[in-house]
């Protein structure tokens, strides 16, 4: 009976991920985001500031609310309503652009939409991870959770491809009305998504335990969790730097059509979903940190190859496949999925919200710092056009060096501890 319930839960979660991904696909797509910012004619040096707003408030809000969410123990309802808000809020951006061309007003609306949208996404994503912890068997958690986490990527990309194709051909006056219409239409996918997630069967009763600061800081006192948190900070610092300008570089310097970039994202998301179960099995067998260390080393190798030889087309294609903008490359996406699942798997029963919130805090603080640093770094670099971008991506690769060194250092420390423990057990 339990096996059948697990299978039913998994099927409903798959259905939820598919339809929910379609509902939020346009508002959450970074190509669409950059198209909007370019259409609004913001200075490129402001892109980092605008994008950094997506990360700080969401992380702090969710971390502060983790104790309350744990007490409520209604993760699927939090997930359902947060994702609905995540899908509705981006409508404000094209609406504002249709009503005014005042740059200050549009900047304020953009900051509200990006920070608010990603706050709702933070609550939704992390509540969904906590729900996975309850709905999936523990012995296959990384495998099943990694696939579910990777599944929305291909769906969202398939919705985004015709969207950016239409937006790319829209005139100045038609761009924002068309964007508003397309976002409103995709909202209808939340109806089957809601039906699916409400059908997931888990034991949900309010917990009477009072909230305590000790519970709030529990993950940071866990010696198994702290190395993961440190790695995530460095990983997301690198992602924040790369993701701020990679799509802009493809659009303005390489002259990629927007639909080609989204088609690339679609192929990458399919590859990530196809490899998710294998990555999860490796993490279940060897542990998350060794797998992340290997992924970071491969990431550094790919980044170093392209930044040293930027004119080499094969190396650029390898870079696009494995790294892309940090959020969507095969290696970077697979590593992020493993990090999220690892945070929930470290938690003892009933504490998943705290661990997921702590990791989300690390992810968002790292990405916030990367995006915030990106603008001044880009403005400070000499040169124009392609030369300036090349120097930027060379500098952006430096956190990947620190990430790789840290990961292998932590693996070495863990192996030494394991060796000492085994030696002590063997003593008479």
N, C-alpha and C positions, 0 to 999 in steps of 0.2 A: 504493500500500500504506500509506504514511504517512497519507494522507487518511482511509482507512478506519479505521486504528487510532485517529486522533483522534476520529472519529465514534463509535466503539465506547466509547472512554474517556469521552466526553461523556455518552453514554447511560447508562453505568454510574454515573457521578457523579450524574446526575439521580435515578436509582433510589435510590442511597444517601442522597441528601439527603431524599427523600420519606419513606422508612421510618425513617431516623434521627430526623428531625424529629418523627415520630409517637411514637417511643420516649421522647424527652426532653420532650415538649410540656408535660406537667403540672408536672413539677419545675422547668422553666425559665420558666413563665408568671408574669409579674409580678402579674396579677390574683389568681391562686391564692396567690402569696406574701403579698400584702396581706391576703387573706381569712384565711390561716393566722395571721398576726401579730395581726390584729384578734380572732380567735377565742381566741388565747392571752392577750388583754387586756394587751398591752404598752402602755406609755405612748407617745403619739405622738412625743414628743421623742426616743425611743430608736430610731425607725425609721431615721434617718440613720446612727446608729452601726452598727446591724445590717446595713444594706445596704452600708455602706462596706467591710465585711469581705469582700464579694464581689470586691474589686478589687485591693487592695494585694498580698497574698500571691500571687495568681495571676500578676500581671505580673512580680514579682520572681523567682518560681520559673521561669517560662518563659524570661525573659531570661538567667538564670543557666545554664539548661540548653541554650541555643541551640547552643553549640559542640558539646556532646555529641550533640544531635539531628542536627546537620550531619554529624558523623563516622559516626553510625549509618546515616544515609540510608535510613530505613525509615518514611517519613512515614505511609503508609497504615496500618501496624500501630499506630503511636502514636495515630493518629486513631481507629482501631477500638476499642482497649482503653480509651482515655481517655473516649470517648463512652459506652462501656458502664458505666464507673465513674460518669460523670456522671448516668446514668439510674438507677443503683442507690442511690447515696448519699442522695437525698432521701427514700427510704423511712424513714430514721432519724427524721425529724421527726414524722410521724404516729405512729410506733412509740413515741417518747418521750412524746408527748402522751397516748397511751393508758395509759402506765405511771405517769406522775406529773403532778401539777399544781404542783410546786415551780417558782416563777418563775425562780430562779437556775439550776436544772438545765436548764430549757427554753431559757434565754438562751444557755447554753454550747453546747447541742446545735444551736441555730439558727446560732450563729457558726461552728461546725464544719461544718455542712451547707452554708451559703452560701459560706464561704471555700473549703472543699474542693471543692464542686461546681463553682464557677467556676474553680478551679485546673485541674481536669480539662477543663473546657470550653475554657480558654485553650490548653492543649496540643493539644486536638482541633481547634479552629478554626484555629489557626495552622499546624499540621501539614497540615491540609486545604488551606490557601492555598498552602503550599509544594508540595503535590501537584499543585494546579492549574498551578503554574508549570512542572512537568515534563510534565503530561498535555495541556495546551492549547497551540495554536499561538500564538506570541508576537504576531503581527500582529493577532489578535483576542482577546487576553487580557482586556482590560478589559471587552469586550462579553460574552464567555462567562463570565468570572469573576463579573461583577456579577449576571448572571441566576442562576447557581448559588448565589451568596451570598444572594440575595433569595428563592429558592425555598422554603426551610424555613418562612418566615413564614406563608404561607397554610395549609400543611399543619398546622403546630402550632396555629394558631388554630382550624381546623376540629375538631381533637381537643379543644381546650380549651372550646369552646362547650357541648357536652353535659356536660362535666365540671363547669363552674361552675354550670350549671343544676341539676345533681343536688346539688352541694355547698351551693348556696344554699337548697335545700329540706330539707336534712338537719337533724335536731335536734341538740341539744348533744351527746348521747351517740353519735350516729351519724356525725358529721362526720369525725372522724379515722379510724375504721375504713373508711369508704367511700373516703376519700382514699387510704389504704394499698392497698386493693383495686384501685382504678382505676390507680394508678401501677404496681402489679405486672403488671396485664394489658397495659399499653402496652409493657412490656419485651419482649414477644414480637416486636415489630417489628424488634428488633435482629438477628434471624436473617436475613431477606432483605437487610437493610442490610449485614451482614457479607459475605454472598455477593457482593453487588454491588461493594463496594470492593476485595475481594481479587481481583476480575477485572480491575481497572484495570491496564493494561500500561505500566509505566515501568521504566527501567533503575535498579535498586537494588543497588548494591554498596558495602560499607563503604569509606570514604575513609581512606587511611593518613596524611593530613596531620595533624600534631599541632595541638592547639588553642593559640591564642595570644591574648593580650589585644588585639593589634592587630586581629584578626578580630572580636573581641567588640565593639569600639568602632567598627568600620568604618562603620556607617550614620551615626553622629554626626559623622564626618569628611567625609561626603559633602555638598557644598554644595547639591546638588539635593534631598537628603532632609531637611535641617534645617528649611526652611520648612514642609514637610508636618508634621513632628513638632511644631513650635510651634503650628501651626493646630489640630492634634489635641488638644493639651493644653487649649487654650481651649474647643474644641468640647465636649470631654468634661466639663470643669468645669461648663459650662452644662447638659449632659445630666444630670449627677449631681444638680444642684440641682432641676431640673424633675421628674425621674423619681421622686425620693424621695416626693413628696407629691401628684402629679397624680391617680393612681388613688385614693388616700385621699380627695382632694377630691371626686372623682366619686361615690364610695361614700357618704361621710358628709354632704357639703354639698349636692350636686346630686341625691342619692338615686337614682343610676343603678343599675338591677339589674346584678349582676355579669355575667350572660350578655349583656346589651346592650353592656357594655364590651368583652367578648371578641369579640362580633360586629363591633364597630367595628374592633378590631385585625385581624380577618380581612379586612374590606374594605380596610383600609390595606395589609396585606401583599400582597393581590392587586394593588392599585394599584402598589406598589413593584416587585413582580415584573414587572408589565406594562411599567413604565417603565425597568426596569433596562438593557435592551439599548440603549435610546436614550441613557440617561445614559452608558453605557459607550462608545458611539460618539462622543459629544461629547468625552469624556476622551481617546479615541484620537486625535481630530482636533485638539483645541485644547490638550490638556494637562489634567492633573487640577486644578491649582491655580486656573486661571480658572473652571472649572466649580464648584469648591468656593466660590470667592469669590462667584459669582452666587447660589449656594444659601444662603450665610450672609446675604447682603443680603436675600433674600426671607424668610428665617427671622426676621430682626430686624424686618422690616416687619409680619409676621403677629403676632409677640409684642407689638410695640408697640401694634398696633391693639386687641388683646383686653385688654391690661392697662390701657390708657387708657379703654376703654369696656367694662368687664366685664359690663354688663347687656345689651349688644347681642347678641342670639341669633345673627344671621348671622355676626358676627365670631367668636363662640365656636365655631361650626361650622367656620369656616375654620381656626381655630386647631387644633381637634381633627384635621382632615384633614392639614394640612401639618406640624404640630408634635407634637401629642398629648403623650406623656410624654418626648419626646426620643429614646427608643429605637425607637419604632414609627411616628412620623409620616412622611408621604410624603417631605418634604424631608430630615428628619433621618436616616431610614433609608437613603435614596439616597446621602446624603453619607457615611455610615459605610461603606457598601459600596464606594464609590469610594475612600475612604481606605485600606481594607484591600487592594484590588487595586493601588492606586498604590504601596503599600509593597513588594509583591512585584515589580511591574514595574520598580522602580528598581534591583533587585538584579542583579548580574552572575551568570552561571551558577554554581551551587553555593553561593551566598550568600543564598538566599531566606530560610532560617531566621533569619539574623541580622537582616535588614531587617524581616521580619514580627514578630520578637520585640521589636525596638526600637519599632515602631509600637504594638504591643500594650502595651508598657510606658508609652508616652505616653497611650494610651487609658485604661488602668487607673489611672494616677496622677491624671489629670484627673478621672475619675469618682469615685475614692476621695476626693479633696479636696472635690469637690462634695457627695457624700453626707455626709461628715464635717462639713462646714460647715452642711449643711441643718438638722440638729437644733438646734444652738445658735441659728442664725438664726431658726428658727421659734419657739423658746422665748422669744427676746428681743423679738419683735414685739408691739406692743400689740393690744388688741382680742380678740374671741372669734369663733368660727365663721367665717362667710363673709368678714367684714372682715379677719380675721387672714390667711386664705389669700390674699385679694386683695393685701395688702401683701407677702406672701411672693413671689408670682409677679412682682410689679413688681421686687423686688430680684433675683429669679432671672434676669430678662431682661438685667441689666447685663453679664454675661460675653458675651452675644451681640453687644453693641456692640463689645467688645474683639476678638472673633473676626472680625467684619466688617472693622474697621479694619485689623487685621493682615493679613487675606487680600488686601485691595486694595493695601496697601503692598508686600507681597511680589510681587504681579503687576506693579506699577509698576517695582520694582527689576529684575525679570527682563526686562521690556521694554526698559529702558535698557541692560542688559548686552547683549541681543541687538542693539540698534541700534548700540552701540559696536563689537561684533564684526563686524557687517556693514560698518560704515564703515571699519574697519581692513583688511578684506579687499579693499575697493574702492580703497584707496590704491595708487599705482604703486610 
